[in-house]
């Protein structure tokens, strides 16, 4: 991987991390287009670089992170992901991460779900109220997030759709999804660093490039997504996923 590759992947990560289109899928497909070897370092890069985007949420939501009750709910929501993640880490990284067929299937199915979902819940524009989320809902949202361990599902799509089906207002679950990303990706990055630090030797500049670029682009993407959501909902993201999956099927799989 060169610095140019890291720059490109950092941009892709920052733009897509908080959109319901799967940043992992986009990085995997971008890596395929760049003809990057599916090496242990590239897989770790695709995990670790997400922390840069997560720091953008810390910056944008830092006042809310001072709310102990909200942090407790985020911790409850993270619990299922932490347990399941530790259990299936080797399977996800060894067999699913980098698997183009799995990514394309997840993008397609997730796209169809978002289109159908948007038809039912598009008009729910109540103002965000994170206090309204119960601990039971937080735990259930965390269980939904576990689906995002399958590359291409999208962590934000899983939590937003799941939370809305649980009765959480759409804009409230979007905000909660952003906040839940902080412990989730911090833990994923920390665990991967612990397990794969040997694969990172000599790649400090590439990691730094991806980290900084993803942070900057994520700042712009979060604000853009919230503005777009008010006027158009989730259907455009669903159709985008469907078109992307079909297009890349003919590129990589046919």
Secondary structure, 3 states (H helix, E strand, C coil): CCHHHHHHHHHHHHHHCCCCCCHHHHHHHHHHHCCCCCCHHHHHHHHHCHHHHHHHHHHHCCCHHHCHHHHHHHHHHHHHHHHHHHHHHHHHHHHHCCCHHHHHHHHHHHHHHHHHHHHHHCCCCCCCCHHHCCHHHHHHHHHHHHHHHCCCCCHHHHHHHHHHHCCCCHHHHHHHHHHHHHHHHHHHHHHHHHHHHHHHCCCHHHHHHHHHHHHHHHHHHHHHHHHHHHHHCCHHHHHHHHHHHHHHHHHHHC
